[in-house]
């Protein structure tokens, strides 16, 4: 559960009954009480994107926080996903970032995104061939093949069944992405 007062983790017993609620707030180490996005990664860590506090990883005992001092380009994090390699991707007001466990790689309009304010991320496609769809205030881009600092940013030009970035600009920014194949 996320909201304006931090986050809550609910625990169940062997019969599936809720037995305990753990409130995660600034008092427990959450860097900002406004949680915008959440992810449970493949290792069981909880990741929280916050409104000005950066991104925080909770291992069940303590928080580790990452912000501009650690290489995150902006401390407002809306959306978080994990790729098949265990990298954490997050959306910020200054691009999309990949965290490999030790450092951040930031991609922005200079790398092919429609613009820098990234609002949503979604992995789409079959395992091993996934693309990261990036929603911005000015349209979509697909990120493919990123290993190290090499890869491709492809502006979304649409086809017969999709809206192009030009068509999206005439309507509204991208605030949600949905993958009907999952």
N, C-alpha and C positions, 0 to 999 in steps of 0.2 A: 504494500500500500504506500503511495506517495502523496504528498500534498504540501501545503504551506507551513506545516509544523514539523518537518523532518520526515521520517519514514518509520514504519512499524514492521517487525518481523514476527510472524505468528508461528508457534511450534505446535506440533501434534504428537499425541501419544501413539502407541502401537495400534490402537483401535480407530485412529483417525480423528479423535476429538481434540479440539484446540485446548491446550493446557497452559500455554504461556504466551504473553505478548511482550516483546522487547521493543521499546521505543528508542529509535536512533535519532539523536538531536545534536545540536552544537555542544551540549554538555557531555555527550559521549564521544565527540570527535568529528561529527559531520561538519564540514566547513561552512555550510550555509543552510538555513532551515527550509529554503525553497528548493524542492527536488523537482527537476524537469524531466529526467529520464532515468531508467533503471535497467540493469542487466545482471543476470546470474551467469557467470562464465563457466567454462567447462571444468574448472577446478573447484567450483562451489563458492567462489568469491562473489560478493555483491558489489556492483559498481553503481555509483550515483552521480548523475550529472546535475549540477546545481546552477542557480541563478546568481553567479558572481563569485562562487567559491571554488570553481574548477571542477575537477572530477575526483571522486574519492572511492578507494577500494576498501571494502570491509571484509576481513577474513574470518569473521565470527567472533573475534576478540577485540580487534583494534582497527582503526582507520589509517590508511596511508593516503595523503592528499597530494594531488598534482595540480599545479597552476602555472602561471606565466614564468615563474622562477625556474620551473622544470622543463620549459619548452612548449607548453601549451600556449597557443597564440592569443587566446581570450578565455576568460574565466566563466563565461556563460556557455554551458554544455546542455544541448537539447536532447540529443539522441545518442545511444551507445549500442554498438553491435560487436560481436566477436567473429573473426573469420576462422577458417579451418586450420590455420597455422597458429591459432591462439593469440593473434594480434587483436588489440582492442582499438576500434575506430570510433571517433566521437565527432559530433557536429558542433561548430562554434560560430560566432559572429565574424570570425576571420578565417574561415576555411574548414576543411575536414582534416582530422589528424589521425595518424596511425601510431599507436603505442606498442612497441615490441617487447616491453618489459623493462627496458632501460632508457629509451629515448623516444622522442616524438618526431615524426615526419609530418609536415603540414603541406597540404595542397590547397591552392586557392585559384582565383580567376587567372592568374598568370600561368597556371598549369592546365587550363582548359575548362574550369568550372564556369557556369554561366555568370556567377558573381560570388562574392565572399561570404555572404550570410547564409550558412547552411542550416536548414531547419530539421531535416529528416534524413535518416539512412535506412536502407533495407538491402539485405543480401538476397539475390534472386538467382535462379538457375540450378543446375544439377551439381552435386558435390564434385569438387575438383575443377569445375568450370563456372564457378559463381562470379557474378559481377556485383559490385557495390553500387546500388542506385543512390544518387545524392540529390536530395531535393533542396532547392534554394529559393530565394524570393524572386528569382528571374528564370526559373525553369529547372530542368533535370540534366544530370550527367551520369554516365556509367563509368566506373573505374574498374579496369581489368588488368590482370597480370602484374600486380605490384609485388616485387621482390626486392629487398634492399631499398634503393631509391629509384628504381627503374619500373616503369609501367606506362599505362595509357589512360588519359582522361578523354572521354568521347562525349561531346555535347549531344544531347538527345534530339535527333532530327525528326523523329516520328516515322510512321508508315501509314498504311491505309486504316489501321485500327487504333492509332495513338495520336495524341496531340503533340505537335512540335513545340519547341521553346517559344517560337513566335506566337503560336496560338495560345500557349499558357500565359504569356505576358499580357495578352488582351483580357484575360480573365482574372485569376488570382494567383498569389504565391503558392508554393507547394508546402503544406503543413502536415501532410500525412501521406505515407506510401503503404500500399498493401500488395502482398504477393499472393495471388489466388492459388498458386501451385503448391503452397505449403500448408 
